[in-house]
Amino acid sequence: MAILTTQRLTKQFGGLVAIDNLDLTVNESSIHSVIGPNGAGKTTLFNCITGFYKPEFGKIDLMGHALVGLLPDQIVRLGIARTYQNIRLFPALTAMENIWWACIPISRRVFWGSSSEPPTPAKKSRKQMKKAAACCDSLISQAAVNGWP
């Protein structure tokens, strides 16, 4: 059963065609790789699938849901997201403190001193810590459901 398909997917940047009429089918319980040299369109494909780019033409389907035209947050709720190779964690914080920090709305974050090292959250509210713990529990549960490890 196909869980992800693209049909005639095309993405252009001005006169440069990054993806040209791509037909792709990813079946359930299969492993696929996207390989190619720099500039071949690999990242562009993932950006189209996750809603960061809108293709000029074609369809993208995830388990029966059309993705073209949806915003990235809507696509995440359908079960697919992208990550970046250079994640930016705060090395001086614990895993729980990094998750706690991610739970704070960006508009309420205040950095003192170095932007790469936030102050350790000395006054963590119970509500914020419960939210971080719930996030951890959810991630662990999802991993267990998906057979990891």
C-alpha positions in Angstrom: 0.0 0.0 0.0 1.4 3.4 -1.0 1.7 5.9 1.9 3.4 8.7 0.0 3.1 9.4 -3.7 4.0 12.3 -6.0 2.6 12.6 -9.5 4.3 14.8 -12.1 5.8 16.9 -9.4 7.6 20.0 -10.8 9.3 22.8 -8.9 11.1 25.7 -10.6 13.2 28.6 -9.3 13.0 31.1 -12.1 14.4 29.3 -15.2 16.0 26.5 -13.1 13.9 23.3 -12.9 14.8 21.7 -9.6 12.2 18.8 -9.9 10.9 17.8 -13.3 7.7 15.7 -13.5 8.7 13.4 -10.6 6.6 10.3 -10.0 7.4 8.6 -6.7 5.7 5.9 -4.7 6.7 5.0 -1.2 5.0 1.9 0.1 4.2 1.0 3.6 7.0 -0.8 5.5 9.6 0.1 2.8 12.8 2.0 2.9 13.7 4.5 0.2 16.7 6.8 -0.4 16.9 10.0 -2.3 20.4 10.3 -3.7 22.1 12.7 -6.0 24.8 15.3 -6.3 24.6 18.8 -4.7 21.9 20.8 -6.5 20.0 17.7 -7.8 16.8 18.7 -6.0 16.8 16.4 -3.0 16.2 19.1 -0.4 13.7 20.8 -2.7 11.7 17.5 -2.9 11.5 17.3 0.9 10.6 21.0 1.1 7.7 20.4 -1.3 6.5 17.3 0.6 6.6 19.2 3.9 5.0 22.4 2.6 7.9 24.7 2.8 7.8 25.1 -1.0 4.7 24.9 -3.3 5.4 23.1 -6.5 4.4 24.7 -9.8 2.7 21.5 -10.9 1.9 18.0 -9.7 0.3 16.2 -6.8 1.7 15.0 -3.4 -0.4 12.5 -1.5 0.2 11.3 2.0 -2.1 8.4 3.0 -5.0 9.8 1.1 -4.4 13.4 2.0 -3.5 15.9 -0.7 -0.5 18.0 0.6 0.0 20.6 -2.1 -1.3 23.9 -0.8 -1.2 22.9 2.9 0.9 24.8 5.4 3.8 23.0 7.1 2.0 22.9 10.4 -1.0 21.3 8.8 1.2 18.7 7.1 2.9 17.9 10.5 -0.5 17.1 11.9 -1.0 14.5 9.1 2.2 12.8 10.3 5.1 14.0 8.2 7.7 16.6 9.1 11.3 17.5 8.2 14.3 18.0 10.4 17.6 19.6 9.8 21.0 18.1 10.0 22.3 20.9 12.2 19.9 20.8 15.2 20.6 23.4 17.7 20.4 22.1 21.2 21.8 23.8 24.2 24.6 21.6 25.3 24.7 22.9 28.9 21.1 21.9 29.5 19.7 18.5 30.2 17.4 16.8 27.7 14.4 17.8 29.7 15.5 21.4 30.0 16.0 21.5 26.2 12.4 20.2 25.7 11.2 22.7 28.4 12.9 25.5 26.4 11.2 24.4 23.2 7.8 24.6 24.9 8.2 28.3 25.6 6.5 30.4 22.9 9.2 32.2 20.8 7.7 35.5 21.6 8.3 34.9 25.4 11.9 33.7 25.1 14.4 36.1 26.6 18.1 35.4 26.2 20.7 36.9 28.5 24.3 36.9 27.4 25.3 34.4 24.7 22.5 33.5 22.3 23.9 30.0 22.2 23.6 29.4 25.9 20.3 30.3 27.6 20.2 30.7 31.3 19.3 27.4 33.0 15.6 27.7 33.8 15.9 28.3 37.5 12.2 29.0 38.1 10.5 26.4 35.9 6.8 26.6 36.4 5.1 23.3 37.2 2.8 23.8 34.2 5.8 24.2 31.9 7.6 21.2 33.3 4.4 19.1 33.1 4.1 20.1 29.5 7.7 19.1 28.8 7.3 15.8 30.6 4.1 15.1 28.6 6.0 15.9 25.4 8.7 13.4 26.4 6.1 10.8 27.3 4.3 11.3 23.9 7.6 10.9 22.0 8.5 7.7 23.9 5.0 6.3 23.3 5.1 7.0 19.6 8.5 5.5 19.3 7.3 2.3 21.1 4.2 2.1 18.9 6.5 2.4 15.8 8.8 -0.4 17.0 11.7 1.6 18.3 13.8 0.3 19.8 
